[in-house]
Amino acid sequence: MIKPLISVLLPIHNAAATLPACLQSLARQTFTDYEVLAIDDGSSDESPAIIAAAAARDARIVPINAGRIGLPAALNLGLALARAPIIARMDADDVMHPTRLARQYHALQEDLALALVASRVVAFPARAVRAGLREYLRWQNRVVTPEHIAAEIYVEAPFVHPSVMFRRAVVQELGGYTDQPWPEDYELWLRMHAAGVQMQKLPDNLLAWREHPTRATRVDPRYAREAFDALRATYLAQDPRLHSGRPLVYWGAGRVTRQRARRLIEQGFSPVAWIDIDPAKIGQTIWGAPVYAPAWLERQPRPFVLVYVTNHGARDLIAGWLGEMGYQPGRDYLGVG
């Protein structure tokens, strides 16, 4: 049997309401040399029947009854069963643009140094998209180049998981998806970054990402704030930029920021100073380090700055101030979500 060029990993759990639209978007792809590994993760609704009917019409759809094993295990099962060297992720509640597979596949073929290529996304339906998600996508959709992704990898997950396509061998060599209590996609992007593999994003909306209150990122504890904070601290502690010998400074001296930064400080990365714009905090001492106004950063030699401010608008202002002082993103400072 001739192997396909792309294997689409489509985990499914009780997605009967949205699965038909997802499958229809796959059927409309201009790139047709693919297989769909439809991995049913213990659905109790009509999802298996929908997949069986679709497979009867289209031999490229491969039903896999995995039982209730959870998303990371379902994804690793798909990686093991995939016949193609290229993996495209898809979720059962999303819809892809007709040219998505073609555009991403050609991008990987044109640049063999690329291990992963994602796309910009648009969230729908509009009435369900709240301000927080709009702000996240505004940030995420502008983080496109490999350099920009590397500079902002610790802010938030730089890719929407079902928008990515990657080389199967690279991910399998890195161990596949984690079974740790962390967001499995973000952990993989951080692991790929730590391994030095190149990732980028196409500057077009090729995926419609469905927002709804039962989406895994809303209800699964692996996507809780505490899990993201622990994950970031784990990989930040390994980042060579924090082992360069430069003094370390944390931007943000508020109580919440201090508690998030504590995870990294407890691993031996104490700051020589904190930076804040609040006059009430400037001049204080926090955990043995003084709090200064931003102008202090104009001193020489330049420290390395971790910007722990979470508001995207405020972070943009801070990036502007640091740029005026000659600090370069990724080289002299990192944003931390």
VEXBA-625994 format. One line per 2 residues: number of its first residue (from 0); their letters; for each residue x, y, z of C-alpha. Coordinates in nm, 2 decimals, m for minus. Example, Ala and Ser with C-alpha at 12.3 -4.5 7.8 and 13.67 -1.06 7.14 Angstrom:
BEGIN
0 = as = 1.23:m0.45:0.78  1.37:m0.11:0.71 .
//
This chain:
BEGIN
0 = mi = 0.00:0.00:0.00  0.13:0.34:m0.10 .
2 = kp = 0.19:0.56:0.21  0.02:0.90:0.23 .
4 = li = 0.23:1.22:0.25  0.04:1.36:0.55 .
6 = sv = m0.12:1.18:0.85  m0.39:1.39:1.02 .
8 = ll = m0.42:1.32:1.39  m0.78:1.37:1.49 .
10 = pi = m0.86:1.28:1.85  m1.23:1.26:1.93 .
12 = hn = m1.43:1.26:2.25  m1.80:1.32:2.24 .
14 = aa = m1.78:1.56:1.94  m2.09:1.45:1.75 .
16 = at = m2.22:1.81:1.73  m1.91:1.95:1.56 .
18 = lp = m1.75:1.65:1.39  m1.95:1.67:1.06 .
20 = ac = m1.82:2.03:0.99  m1.46:1.92:1.08 .
22 = lq = m1.48:1.62:0.84  m1.63:1.84:0.57 .
24 = sl = m1.34:2.08:0.59  m1.10:1.79:0.55 .
26 = ar = m1.29:1.66:0.25  m1.26:2.00:0.09 .
28 = qt = m0.88:2.02:0.11  m0.70:2.10:m0.21 .
30 = ft = m0.42:1.87:m0.10  m0.56:1.52:m0.11 .
32 = dy = m0.28:1.28:m0.03  m0.35:1.23:0.33 .
34 = ev = m0.49:0.98:0.59  m0.70:1.08:0.89 .
36 = la = m0.64:0.88:1.20  m0.97:0.93:1.38 .
38 = id = m0.89:0.83:1.73  m1.20:0.79:1.94 .
40 = dg = m1.11:0.85:2.30  m1.40:0.67:2.47 .
42 = ss = m1.69:0.87:2.33  m2.04:0.80:2.46 .
44 = de = m2.23:0.99:2.19  m2.27:0.94:1.82 .
46 = sp = m1.91:1.02:1.73  m1.80:0.66:1.65 .
48 = ai = m2.10:0.62:1.42  m2.03:0.95:1.24 .
50 = ia = m1.67:0.84:1.19  m1.77:0.49:1.07 .
52 = aa = m2.01:0.64:0.81  m1.74:0.88:0.69 .
54 = aa = m1.49:0.60:0.66  m1.73:0.40:0.45 .
56 = rd = m1.74:0.70:0.21  m1.37:0.79:0.22 .
58 = ar = m1.10:0.52:0.26  m0.85:0.79:0.38 .
60 = iv = m1.04:0.80:0.71  m0.91:0.54:0.96 .
62 = pi = m1.13:0.48:1.26  m0.94:0.39:1.58 .
64 = na = m1.13:0.28:1.89  m0.88:0.36:2.17 .
66 = gr = m1.11:0.35:2.47  m1.09:0.63:2.73 .
68 = ig = m0.71:0.69:2.74  m0.69:1.07:2.75 .
70 = lp = m0.56:1.32:2.50  m0.18:1.28:2.53 .
72 = aa = m0.21:0.90:2.51  m0.44:0.93:2.21 .
74 = ln = m0.20:1.16:2.03  0.10:0.93:2.10 .
76 = lg = m0.11:0.63:1.97  m0.17:0.83:1.65 .
78 = la = 0.20:0.91:1.62  0.28:0.54:1.65 .
80 = la = 0.02:0.44:1.39  0.08:0.72:1.14 .
82 = ra = 0.21:0.61:0.80  0.32:0.95:0.68 .
84 = pi = 0.64:1.14:0.76  0.44:1.46:0.81 .
86 = ia = 0.18:1.50:1.09  m0.10:1.76:1.08 .
88 = rm = m0.30:1.81:1.40  m0.68:1.87:1.39 .
90 = da = m0.95:1.88:1.66  m1.30:1.76:1.61 .
92 = dd = m1.46:2.10:1.69  m1.25:2.31:1.45 .
94 = vm = m1.26:2.38:1.08  m0.97:2.42:0.84 .
96 = hp = m0.93:2.64:0.54  m0.93:2.44:0.21 .
98 = tr = m0.57:2.52:0.14  m0.44:2.46:0.49 .
100 = la = m0.27:2.12:0.43  m0.13:2.23:0.09 .
102 = rq = 0.02:2.55:0.23  0.18:2.40:0.53 .
104 = yh = 0.31:2.09:0.35  0.47:2.30:0.08 .
106 = al = 0.63:2.53:0.35  0.79:2.22:0.51 .
108 = qe = 0.91:2.10:0.17  1.06:2.43:0.08 .
110 = dl = 1.26:2.47:0.40  1.40:2.14:0.53 .
112 = al = 1.54:2.32:0.84  1.18:2.37:0.96 .
114 = al = 1.05:2.11:1.20  0.71:2.26:1.25 .
116 = va = 0.49:2.51:1.07  0.16:2.65:1.21 .
118 = sr = m0.08:2.92:1.09  m0.27:3.21:1.22 .
120 = vv = m0.62:3.13:1.34  m0.95:3.30:1.38 .
122 = af = m1.18:3.22:1.67  m1.56:3.15:1.62 .
124 = pa = m1.85:3.19:1.68  m1.80:3.57:1.73 .
126 = ra = m2.06:3.59:2.01  m1.86:3.34:2.22 .
128 = vr = m1.52:3.50:2.18  m1.45:3.71:2.49 .
130 = ag = m1.18:3.98:2.54  m0.92:3.75:2.69 .
132 = lr = m0.92:3.51:2.40  m0.92:3.80:2.15 .
134 = ey = m0.62:3.95:2.32  m0.44:3.61:2.33 .
136 = lr = m0.50:3.56:1.95  m0.39:3.92:1.88 .
138 = wq = m0.06:3.84:2.04  m0.03:3.49:1.90 .
140 = nr = m0.12:3.58:1.54  0.17:3.83:1.53 .
142 = vv = 0.43:3.59:1.66  0.52:3.44:1.32 .
144 = tp = 0.90:3.41:1.25  1.13:3.16:1.42 .
146 = eh = 1.31:3.45:1.59  0.99:3.60:1.73 .
148 = ia = 0.87:3.26:1.85  1.20:3.20:2.03 .
150 = ae = 1.19:3.54:2.19  0.83:3.50:2.32 .
152 = iy = 0.81:3.12:2.38  0.76:3.18:2.75 .
154 = ve = 0.48:3.43:2.72  0.21:3.18:2.62 .
156 = ap = 0.18:2.89:2.38  0.27:3.04:2.05 .
158 = fv = 0.06:2.80:1.84  m0.30:2.68:1.85 .
160 = hp = m0.25:2.30:1.86  m0.48:2.20:1.58 .
162 = sv = m0.31:2.46:1.35  0.03:2.28:1.35 .
164 = mf = 0.20:2.05:1.10  0.53:1.89:1.19 .
166 = rr = 0.78:1.63:1.10  0.69:1.30:1.27 .
168 = av = 1.05:1.18:1.32  1.15:1.50:1.51 .
170 = vq = 0.86:1.47:1.76  0.91:1.10:1.81 .
172 = el = 1.28:1.14:1.87  1.20:1.40:2.14 .
174 = gg = 0.97:1.15:2.31  0.63:1.24:2.17 .
176 = yt = 0.36:1.41:2.39  0.41:1.43:2.77 .
178 = dq = 0.19:1.25:3.02  0.29:1.49:3.29 .
180 = pw = 0.01:1.72:3.44  0.10:2.00:3.20 .
182 = pe = m0.06:2.13:2.88  0.07:1.86:2.64 .
184 = dy = 0.10:2.10:2.34  0.28:2.39:2.51 .
186 = el = 0.52:2.14:2.68  0.61:2.00:2.33 .
188 = wl = 0.67:2.34:2.19  0.90:2.43:2.48 .
190 = rm = 1.08:2.09:2.44  1.13:2.15:2.07 .
192 = ha = 1.26:2.50:2.14  1.50:2.36:2.40 .
194 = ag = 1.62:2.11:2.14  1.70:2.39:1.90 .
196 = vq = 1.45:2.29:1.63  1.31:2.56:1.41 .
198 = mq = 0.94:2.65:1.42  0.75:2.92:1.23 .
200 = kl = 0.39:3.03:1.14  0.24:3.11:0.81 .
202 = pd = 0.09:3.46:0.81  m0.26:3.35:0.71 .
204 = nl = m0.57:3.23:0.89  m0.59:2.87:0.79 .
206 = la = m0.79:2.74:1.09  m1.12:2.84:1.25 .
208 = wr = m1.08:2.76:1.62  m1.41:2.70:1.79 .
210 = eh = m1.46:2.86:2.13  m1.70:2.69:2.37 .
212 = pt = m1.72:2.66:2.75  m1.64:2.28:2.75 .
214 = ra = m1.32:2.32:2.55  m1.03:2.13:2.72 .
216 = tr = m0.84:2.45:2.78  m1.13:2.57:2.99 .
218 = vd = m1.20:2.26:3.20  m0.89:2.03:3.21 .
220 = pr = m0.67:2.09:3.51  m0.36:2.04:3.29 .
222 = ya = m0.44:2.38:3.14  m0.48:2.56:3.48 .
224 = re = m0.27:2.87:3.55  m0.06:2.68:3.80 .
226 = af = 0.03:2.41:3.55  0.14:2.67:3.30 .
228 = da = 0.35:2.85:3.56  0.52:2.53:3.67 .
230 = lr = 0.59:2.43:3.31  0.75:2.77:3.22 .
232 = at = 0.97:2.77:3.53  1.09:2.42:3.45 .
234 = yl = 1.20:2.51:3.10  1.33:2.86:3.19 .
236 = aq = 1.56:2.70:3.44  1.72:2.51:3.16 .
238 = dp = 1.74:2.80:2.91  2.10:2.88:2.82 .
240 = rl = 2.02:3.26:2.83  1.97:3.23:3.21 .
242 = hs = 2.31:3.06:3.25  2.52:3.32:3.07 .
244 = gr = 2.65:3.48:3.39  2.46:3.81:3.34 .
246 = pl = 2.28:3.95:3.64  1.92:3.87:3.64 .
248 = vy = 1.64:4.13:3.69  1.27:4.06:3.72 .
250 = wg = 1.03:4.33:3.59  0.71:4.33:3.81 .
252 = ag = 0.72:4.36:4.18  0.36:4.30:4.26 .
254 = rv = 0.24:4.03:4.50  0.10:3.80:4.23 .
256 = tr = 0.41:3.84:4.01  0.64:3.76:4.30 .
258 = qr = 0.46:3.44:4.37  0.49:3.33:4.01 .
260 = ar = 0.85:3.43:4.00  0.92:3.23:4.32 .
262 = rl = 0.91:2.90:4.12  1.22:3.01:3.93 .
264 = ie = 1.39:3.18:4.23  1.36:2.86:4.43 .
266 = qg = 1.56:2.69:4.15  1.85:2.93:4.22 .
268 = fs = 1.77:3.22:3.99  1.75:3.51:4.23 .
270 = pv = 1.73:3.86:4.09  1.98:4.13:4.17 .
272 = aw = 1.69:4.38:4.13  1.32:4.42:4.06 .
274 = id = 1.18:4.68:3.82  0.84:4.84:3.87 .
276 = id = 0.67:5.17:3.77  0.46:5.19:4.09 .
278 = pa = 0.61:5.47:4.30  0.49:5.29:4.62 .
280 = ki = 0.71:4.99:4.54  1.02:5.17:4.42 .
282 = gq = 1.28:5.18:4.70  1.15:4.88:4.87 .
284 = ti = 1.35:4.56:4.91  1.19:4.23:4.81 .
286 = wg = 1.35:3.90:4.91  1.68:4.08:4.95 .
288 = ap = 1.68:4.26:4.62  1.59:4.63:4.57 .
290 = vy = 1.31:4.77:4.36  1.41:5.03:4.10 .
292 = ap = 1.24:5.24:3.83  1.29:5.13:3.47 .
294 = aw = 1.56:5.39:3.41  1.79:5.18:3.63 .
296 = le = 1.82:4.94:3.34  2.03:5.19:3.14 .
298 = rq = 2.33:5.10:3.36  2.62:4.90:3.24 .
300 = pr = 2.68:4.61:3.22  2.33:4.53:3.11 .
302 = pf = 2.15:4.26:3.31  1.92:4.00:3.16 .
304 = vl = 1.55:4.09:3.22  1.26:3.86:3.27 .
306 = vy = 0.94:4.06:3.21  0.67:3.89:3.43 .
308 = vt = 0.40:4.14:3.35  0.10:3.95:3.20 .
310 = nh = m0.11:4.22:3.05  m0.03:4.22:2.68 .
312 = ga = m0.08:4.59:2.64  0.15:4.67:2.93 .
314 = rd = 0.40:4.42:2.79  0.40:4.60:2.46 .
316 = li = 0.48:4.93:2.64  0.77:4.76:2.83 .
318 = ag = 0.91:4.62:2.51  0.91:4.97:2.37 .
320 = wl = 1.09:5.11:2.67  1.35:4.83:2.67 .
322 = ge = 1.40:4.89:2.29  1.47:5.25:2.35 .
324 = mg = 1.74:5.15:2.60  1.90:4.92:2.35 .
326 = yq = 1.76:4.59:2.48  1.69:4.33:2.22 .
328 = pg = 1.41:4.07:2.27  1.54:3.71:2.31 .
330 = rd = 1.90:3.84:2.35  1.86:4.08:2.65 .
332 = yl = 1.51:4.00:2.78  1.23:3.75:2.77 .
334 = gv = 0.86:3.79:2.84  0.72:3.54:3.08 .
336 = g = 0.34:3.48:3.09 .
//
